């Protein structure tokens, strides 16, 4: 709460209070749902996980943990022992967005999280993740790399969305068509910047 003042608001979007009180971070990761909210949040926060089996431990980035649909970089007998995230910089911003049929008590159709650090109006660090648009909780590597060294402008965001759309591979299911999910992620992507940088963004230009 000290480093992420809005985390309570974000967490209220995750399932019900009863399930939140019973669930765990590691359980959310190992479940490997492509729309797991906590997986998406911690991917954007550059989390590492420590995996343990007997006296052996290894530490890997969370983004390397998800290999394919419900397939993990986890061997027989191993479990997640701990989760680490870097302490966010004072010049950092974080946001989580989610679309579901019900605002609360529901799983996502599409979700997304973003973390960035800005120095002199220039983005020095940038990470973005998205769920519901791939077979795994997706760290958007190319989109993240594109933003480094850029300023937050309408043009930068529009170009980044083109890269983002190339990185995802949604499928049609009961939560919507592939085309609908692409549209949802675009809207969530724009929503990150509208919320974090309202003075920099022209909604009309983004949607034109």
Steps between C-alpha positions, in 0.01 A plus 500: 500500500796732560636455148170430320234718666222379268570130549187449711288636216674269254466197727126555542468419130642152566233240571301513826615589851466137612725374220748784551529400865575138406707539185876549480738669258674172422169324450398763245829460315496118499139490386642666188170645384555722195283760675639464854485851646789459742718345231438804281572744784824334604622458141480877458686546830797294375451232764746219561399173663706256704423137423591234757529123512657341812827692554518632144377845401509703184386853424345597167306796358126441515485579128701180435269285714213471251603281205173408327136453593505355855865402449749641750873508558438288809635148547343212691527563874580872468293783643517878512666599827502879469426795274711814460435832330745792473419794724337750263686822431364829627441609140300188415135450407291182508150417382275195461195481277246223455186435297253234611127441464456615860728763650544292815488128579595400148793376295640725232421500132822699455727660758823698491759658729766760436807626687728781392766740624541850356800733518480847345177403320674202337410137575802316640327176605182354361320169541154394392314171530163378379263211562230345285692562178738203499522142626701627799509810717689713252798727562506729196873511435508695174249760617695546823828543314349752257413750772848533649646838413166632373277778628134447583318638195195402301722398210719279715197325648337445161821349360544284809149363458595379152792309652280370781244363256775304323610343829165354600308201368151492654251229419122515487324340797205557733653830618507649153638477151868545424422834335306617805788410730741696282270799530472455877876491545541808285252683723672381819837600355370850431334508843838455671626824349175690534506423872873556561562791259169682445682823415695334215222307330239593244231233509359629171835451325553153647159381382505669161 
